[in-house]
Amino acid sequence: MKRFDATTAVDGVDLTVAAGEVRGLLGPNGAGKTTLLRMLFGLIRPDAGEVELLGRELSELGTTALDGVAGFVEEPCFYPYLSGRANLALLARLDGNTATAAQTDDALARVDLARRGDDRVSGYSTGMRQRLGIAAALVRRPRLLLLDEPTSGLDPAGARAVAGLVVQLAQDGVAVLLSSHQIGELEKVCTSYTVLRMGRVVWDGTAPELEAQAPIAPYALATSDDERALEIASHHPGLRAHRAPGSDIVLAAPPARLDELVLALGDARVAVRRLELLMSPLESMFFALTGDEPLDLLGPDELTDRILAAAET
């Protein structure tokens, strides 16, 4: 638990990341993700509870409990007047880890900074500094990697490369806790998820469990006759559809009901011009779990309405 004056930032979070697991940490702004990561790094002390890293209690061992742990919270910082390579070497010495030139070169190469390693960090873009932060973590040869928004500032190619690197590290047995607002990036790499809301865990489980439990997915539908399509949709039980003026039809339906609707539109000679999935299972679960009301207080229709409203924004 962690409190700031009258605000409870983290409350009763029980979180375990196993070797080879990539756990996504999600939640809206203010949910407690960064506070939790700061506690894991020992940057702030919890007011209650225990933090155990690789079998070691953080409060008892101090910084030695961080052996084998690497990563960063928010944007990584470096000495701007030094090169990327010199920063990595200096951080390794400060950490008591004498990294060889080969290890530093390998870390730079894995984040695609080998050609810029001798340039001053002051000339790096935000995305390059983000990748250098990951390189600094790799120099520690971590068993547990804690990353806060690692793809922030990266272009699509850079984000894809970081995702591939995370997957490779997990395959090598590294445990990874990854916090991000980029749900699409998390879906590519995570094997499990923990969702926070107002400092508490509101959902925790594996990726297959999330897909099975996620609310009905929302779709955008454009046809040759949207009014007729809405009328036909209204006669299909288990399907919710509406259309705001000047916009596509937004509907939520299980796959079988969606198939039935498409066939019915064809029978009525209404052409389907576009049918687009608006949210992935992870996105729909996120919006369902992090709204103003707890998920368990919503009925099925209210839950679907929440997903449809989020899909239109």
N, C-alpha and C positions, 0 to 999 in steps of 0.2 A: 504494500500500500504506500502511496505517496500523496501527501496533501500540501497544497499551497494556500495558506490562510484558511478560508472557508471552503475552498474548492478541492474536491478529491479527484486528482488527475488519474491515478491508477488505483483500482480497488479489486482485490481478490483475483488477480490474474495468475492462472496456473498454466505455464507454458513450457513445453518440452520439445526440443529439436534433436532428432536422432542423427547418427552418422549417415551420410548419403541422402539426407532429406533436405528439400528446399521448401521451407515454410513461408508462405506469404502472410505478412502482417498488414491488415487493412483496417480502415476506419476513416470517418470524415475528419476535417480539421478539428482539433481539440479533443479527439477521442482518447489520447494518451499514448500514441505510438512513440513519439520522440522521447517523452518522459521515460517510458519503459526502456528504450534503448540506452538512454543516459544512465539509468540504474544498472543495466547490464555491463556497461563499460566502467562503472564505479565513479562516474562523474558527479552523481548525486546519490545520497544515501536514502534507502527506503525508510519510511516511518514504522513499518511493520512488515514481517515476512522475511523470506530468505531468497538470496540470489546464488544459485549454484552453477558454476561453469566448468564443464568437463570433470564433474565429480568433486569440485573444490568449492568450499563456501567462500564467497567473495569477501564478506565482512571480517573473516578470521585471518585471511592471508594477505589482504591488501592487493597491491599491484601484481604480486607473483601469481595470484589467481587468474590473471589475464594471459599467462603463458599459453600459447597455442590459440589465442583468440585474436582476431584482427577485424578491421573494418572502419567505418566512420559514421558519424551522426551529422546529418545535414551536409553542407558543402565542406569538403576537405580543404585544409589550409596548408600553404607551403611558403618557404622563403622565396619571394618573387625575384630577388637578385641572383639566385642560384639556378643552375640548370636542373631539369627534371632528374637527370642521373645523379647529380650532386645531392639533391634533396633526398633521394632514396638512400644513398650511402650514409648521409648524416643521420637520417631517422633510424637507420639500422644500428649505427654506433650508439646513439642515445638510448636505444632499446636494449643495448647489450648484445646485439646480434651482429657479428661481423660478416656481412653478406659479401660474397665474392663478386668480382666483376661479371662473371658468367651468370650468377643468379640475378643480378640487377638487370643485365641485358635481357635475360629470359622474361623477367617481369615486364619490362618495357615492350618487348616484342608481343607478349600475349595481349596487351591492351592497345596494340597498333601505335606505339609511340617510339619505336626504335629509331626512326629517322629524325625525330625531334628531341631525342633524349639529351642532347648537348645544348639545346636552346634554353634561354632563361624562361622561367615559369611566368614572368611578367608578360611574355608574349603569347602565352597559352590562352585559348578560348575557354569558356566555362566547361564545355564538354571535355576538352583535353585535361583540364585540372581534375575533372571527375574521374577520368580514366587513370590519371596519375595516382589518385587516391586508391583505386583498386590495385594498381601496381604496388603501392606501398604496403597494402594488406598482403599481397602475394609474397612479398619479400620475407614476411614473418613465417611463411609456410604454415598457415593456420589449419587447425582441426575444426574450429568453429569460426564462421565468417558472418559478421553482423553488418548489414548494408542498409543505409537509409537513403532512399531515392537515388540509386546508383545510375539510373539512365537520365537524370535531370540534365538538361542542356545538350543532350546527345542528338545527333541526326538519326534518321531511321537505320542507316547502316551501322552506326556506332552502337545504337541500342541493341540491334540484332547480334552484334559481336559480343557485347557484354552478356546477353542472354545465353549465348553459346558457351561462353567461359564459365558462367555459373553452373550450367548443366554438366560441363566437363569436370569441374571441381567436385560436384556432388557424386559423379561417377567414380571419382578418386577417393571417396569416403569422407569428404568434408561436409559438416553440418552447416546449413546456410539458413539464416533468418533474414528475410528480405522485406523491407517496408517500402511501399510505393503507392502513388496515386494512379499510376499507369496500369490500369487493370488488364489491358491487352498484353502488356509485357509480362505481367505476373502469370497469365494463363499459359504462356509459352514455356515456363520453367518450373512452376510450383507443383509439388506433389501433395501438399496439404496447405490448409489456410486457417488463420485465426482472425476473427473479425471483432474489433473493439467498438464499443459505443459508450460514451460518457465514462470512460475509464474501466469498463467491465467487458468481459468476454461474452459476446452474444451468439457466437457460433464458432465451432472448432471441429475440424475433421479433415478427411482426405479429399483429394480432388474428385474421385468417383462419387463419394458421398455427397459432396456439394452439388454435382451435376444431377444426381438422383433426387435431391431435396429442393432444388431451385424452383422458384415460382414459374408459372407458364411464361414462355418467352413472348415478347411483343414483336409484331411485324408491321411494316408499312406496305400498304397495298394500293396500287394505282391501276385503274381499269378503264375500259372504254365508256363505261356508264357507272360512275361511283354511286349515284343515288339508287340505282337498281341493285348494285352490289351490296349496299347497306341493307336494303330490304331483304335480299336473299340471306344475308348473314344473320339477320334477326330471327330467322326460322331454324337456326342451327343451335341446339342446346350445347352448353359447354364452351361457347364461343362468345367473346365480348368484342364489340366493334363500335367505333364512333368516328366522326370526321368533323374537324374544325373547318370553318369557312376558308376556302383557298388552300387547303392542305390535303395530303393523302389520307386515306382511311388508315387508322391505327387499330390493330386488333390483337387480341391475345387468345391463343388456342393451342391445345395439344396437337402434335403432328397429325394424328388420325383425323381430328376435326378439321384441320387445315386442308388436308387432302380432300375431304368431303366437300368443303366450300369451293375449292378450285374446280372440282368436277361439276358441281352444281352451276357455277358461273359459266362453264363451257356449255352445259346443256341449255342455259338461258341465252346463249350467244353473246355473253359479256366477256370481252377479251381481257385477259390479265396482262397488263403491260409491264408491271414491275411488282415483285414480291421480295421484300428485303427484310432480313433479320435485323432488328434495331439494337438488341442487347444479347450478349452472351449469357450463359447460365450464371457465371460469376458476377456479371454486372447486375442482373436482375436480383440475385441474392443480396448483393451489396445494398441496393436501393431499398429492398424489402426490410433488411435488418437495421438500417441506419436512419430511418425516418423519424418523425416526431413521436410516434407511438411504438411501443415494443411490438415485435412481430406476433407474440402469442396473444395479443389483445385484438388482433385483426381477424375478421372472417374472410373466407375465400374471395368474396366479391370485393371487399375493401382492399385486400391485398392486390388483386388484379388491377383495381383502379389506381393504386399507388404506382404500380409498375407502368401502366399506360401513361399516367401523368408524367413520370420521369422520362419516358421514352420520347415525349413530345417536346421536352425542354432542350 
